[in-house]
Amino acid sequence: MSRQVHSIRINEDGPREGFQIESASIPTADKIELIDALTEAGLQEIQIASFVNPKKVPSMSDAEAVVAGVKMRPGVKYTALYMNPRGLERAIATGRLSIEGIGFSVCASEAFLARNENATPAMRKRRKREMIDIAGKFGVAPANSGNVSAAFGCNFQGDIGLDALMGVIESVHEFAAEYGCKIERIGLSDTMAWATPDKIRRSLDAIYNTYSGIEVSLHLHDTRGMAMANAFAGIDMGVREFDTSIGGLGGCPFAAHKGAAGNLCTEDFAFMCEEMGHQTGLDLDRLIEAARLAERIVGHPLPGKLKDGGSLSSLRKAIQAR
C-alpha cells in the first residue's frame, strides 16, 4: 500500500537552543555564518537568539549583535526566545525579528518551571499577561496558538500522564479564551526527552479527538535516542510541523546531563522525510554542509548521522554515472 505524501514544515532551533548549551564561547561571527548557511538551505523559520539574562546564559549575551548581523532573506521568519517582558522588549527593539503574536504557553511540570524560570504557574501567567500587553502596544495581537513544555515528563517531577497533559492543554484554551482567542495550534515540547512513540500516539489521539481541527507541532529531544522514532510516530498521527536542530545541536541547559544528545537533528529528519516521499522544501546537500559547519564551530562531534554518512541521492547519482 502506497504511503500518502505530505508537506512537512521544519523549523530550525539550532542557533538558539544549540549554542545556548555550549560551554565554550562561540564567536558572534560564527553564529551569524551558521544562520546564513541555514537560510541558504531553504529553512523558512529559524530561531536565532535568546533574550535571556546573560548572567544565567552567557552564551546568549550577544543576542542583539547576532540579530543585527544576519543576512535576512525576505519570506523567512527569524525568531527569538524571550521568557519575560524584558526579553520581549529587547527582541522588539532590534526591529528585525518576526514577532507575530504572543502564544499561550504553559509548563506541565511545576518542578521544572521553578528550576528553569524561577517561577510558579501563577507567576508565569502574570509574566505572559505583561508580555501580551507590551506586544499590544506595538500592534501585535495575541496568537491563536499555545505550547506545553515538559509535555511528556520531567527529570524533577517524573512522568506527565495523559490526564495531566490534557488538563494542561485545557488550561491553555481557557487562558486564550480570556483574550478572545481560539487555540488553533498547540506545540508539545519534549523538553527532557521522556516521550516514546506510544506516548506520542496516545497523546495525539486524545488531542485530536478532544479538539476538532487543531494542529499539533512537536519539539523533540534525543537525550534517550527516541527523537526520530517519536517524529515518525508524529507524522503517522498527522503532525506536519516539527522543531529541529542542525547537527543535533542543543538540549536543555537545566535538564540534560553532560554529553547527552541534543534535539531532533535537522538534516537526519529531513532525509527521513524525503526518503518517505514527504516534501520539506529543503536542500539536503546544503543542510549537510551547515551541519559540518556547526560541528567545526562548536569544536566537538555532533550526534547527527547524515553529515558523516552522506545522502542517498548523492550516492544514487554516483552509481548511475558509472
N, C-alpha and C positions, 0 to 999 in steps of 0.2 A: 504494500500500500504506500503510495507516494505521500510525502510529508508536505503540508501546506507551507508556502513561502511567506515570510513576514518581513517587515521593515523593523529593524531593531535599532533603537536610539542608544548611543553610548556617550555618556557624559564623563569627561576626564577630571579626576580629582588629584592626580599625582603631584603637580606643582605645589599644591597646598598641603594635602594630607601626607604626602610623601616627605617633603622637605621639613615639615614641622617636627618629625620624629627623629631626624638625623642628628647625631650628636656633634658632628663636625659643622663648622661654619661654612655654608655654601655661598660663594660669591654671588652677588646680585646679578652680575652679567651672565653667569652660568644659568641661573634660574630663568632669565629672560630668553636665553638661547634655546632652552628646552621648550618653553611655552611657544616660541615662534615655530619650532620644529613640529610641535603637536598641531599647530594651526595648519601648517603645510600638509599634514597627514589627513586633513579633512574633518577633524573634530568640530562639531557645531556648538559645543558648550564646554568651557574649560574653567575650572576653579583655580585661580592663580595666586591667591594670597589669603591670609587670615589676619583680621584686625583684632588681635587679642593683646593682652598685657605682655609687653616684651620681656618683662622680668620673669614671667612664668614660661613663656615660649620664646626664647631669644632668637631662634631661627626665623621668626616672623617679624623681627624688628625693622626689616627693610621693606615692609609691605607697600608703602607709598612709592618707593623707588622702583619696585618691580612693576607695579601698575603703570607708572609713568613711562617705563622703558619698552613695554611690549608693543610690537607692531600689530596693532589691532586690525583685523580684517572685517569689513562690513558683512553683516549677516551672522557673525559668530558671537555667541554670548560669552563674555568674560565676567566671571562672578567671583565673589569672595565670601569667606565665612565671617560673620560678626555675631557675637553671642550676647551683646548688651548694647544699650543705647550709644555709649561712647564709640564702640566699634562700628556701629552703623553710621554715625556721624563722620567718622574718618573715611569710611568707604564712599559715602556720598560726596565728600569734599574732593575726592580725586577727580570727579567729573568724567570718568572714563569707564566705569563699571556698569554692568547690566543689573539694575535694581528695579525689578518689575513688580514687586509686591512682597510684603512680609507674610510668610506662611504661618500656619498654626502648628508649631512643633512642640512635642512633649517628650518626656523620657519615661520609659516603662519601669525603670529602676530608681527608686529614691536613693539607694545607697550609692549608685554611680553618679547621680545628679549632684549629690553632696560632694563627692570626690572630684568630679570633673569641673563643676561650675561653682562649688561652694554655695549651693542654693537648695532650698526646699521647692516642692512643686508650686506653692503659693508665690514664692519669690520669683521663680522663673516666669510664671504667668504675669506677674506685675511688670517684669522687665519687658516681656513681649508686648504688653499694652503700651508701654512707653515707646517702644520701637515703632509700633503701628502709628502712634501719634506723630512721631518725628517724620516718618515716611510720608504721612498725610500732608505735612507742611510743604513737601516737595511735589505734591500732586500724585503720589503713589498710593493707590488703594490696596487694602489687604488682598492677599491672593486666595483663590479658591482651592487651596492645597494645604496639606499638613504632612508632618513627618513624625515618626516614632523612633527614637534612638533606643538602643539596648532592647530591641523588639523581641528577641528570642531567648535572651538570657544574659546574665551578668556575673562577672567574676567575684563580685562582692555580695550579691544577693541570691544567686542561683538561677534556676530555670524561671522563665516567664511563661506561664501556662497560657493555653489558648483563651480561657475565660478572662484572664488578666489582660491579655493583649486586646481582646475585643472591647473590654471595658475602657482601656486607654484610648482606643480609636473612637469610641463613642464620646469620650470627653473632648477629643479634637473637634468632632462635629458640633458639640454643644458650644465650645469656645467660638468657633467660626460663626455659629448662628447669632451670637451676641452682636456681631458686626454685619449681619445680613448676608453672610457668605455661605454658600453651599459647597461642601468639600467634593471636588470632582476627581482629585488625585491624592493618593496617600503614599508616602515613601516609608518603607520599612528598612531600618538600618540595623544590620547585624554587627553592632559595634565591637563586640568582644568574641565573635565567632562561636556562638552557641547554636547556630542553625544547622539543620540537617535537611536533606531532601524531603524526608517525611514531614518535618515541621513546616517546611516551606509549603508543601502541598496542602496540608491540613489548614494552615493559616489562610492561604489564598482562597481555598474553597469556602471557608467561613466568611471571609470578607466579601467575596463576590455574591454569595447567597444572601448576605445581610444588606449590602449597599448596591443596588442595581445600577449598572453603568459606570461604576467607579473604576478608575485606572490606578494601578499599583506600580511603583518603581522599587527596585531593590538596590541596596548599598551593602555589599558583601565583603567580609574579611576572610582571609585564607589562613588564619593562625593555626587551624587544625586540619588544613588541607581539603576543606569541603566547599570552597567558594565556587569552583567550576561545576561541581555536581549540583550545588544549590541553584546556580544560574540556569543550568539545563532544566531542572525541575520547574523553575520560574517560567521559562519560555513555554514549556509544555502546558503550564497552567494559565497562560495568557499574558504574562508580563512582557512588555515591549520596551521598557526603559531601564537601563542599568547604569550605576556609577562604577567606574573602574579607575585603575591607576597604572600608568605606564611602567612596564618592567616588573609590576607587582610591588612598587614602592608603597610605603605607608604603614598603617597600623595606628592604634590609639596610644598616644604617649602616656595616658593614665591607666592603661589596661593591659597592653601587650607585654609579654616577657621579652627580655633581651634575645635577639636573634630570631624572633618569630616572623613568619611571612607576613606580608602586608595585605593590601586589598586585592580584589579580583583583578587579574592582570589584563590590561587593555588589549595588547596585541594577541595574547593567547585566546582571550574571549572572542575577539573579532575574527580570529582564524576559525574557531569552532563554529561561529555563526555562519561564516561564508561557506565553509565545507558542508554545512547542513542546508545550504541554499538560501539562507536568510540574508537580507541586504542590510549592510551597515553604512554604506557610502564612504568607507574609509580606505585609504591606500595602505595595504599591509606592508609593503616594502618600506614605505616612509615611517610607519609605526615601528618597524624593526630597527630602523636607523635611530629613531628617537629613543627607543629602549636602550640601545647600546650607548647613546649619548648620556642618558640618565645614569647608567652604570658607571661610566667614566667620571661623571660629575661627583657622585657620592663616594667613589673610590673603593667600593666593595661589591661582591657579586649580588645581583638581584635575583629573586626567585623565578622570574618569567622564563619560559622554556623556548619560545619561538625565536628569540634573539640569538640563541645558540643553535637551534635545530634548523632554522630557516623554514620558509613557507613551502607548501607542496606545489603551489603554482609555479614557482621558480624551478623546482625540480622537474615538474612535468615539461616545461619548456625546454630544459636542458636535454631531457630524454628524447623529445620529439626532434631536436636539432641534430641528433646523432646520425 
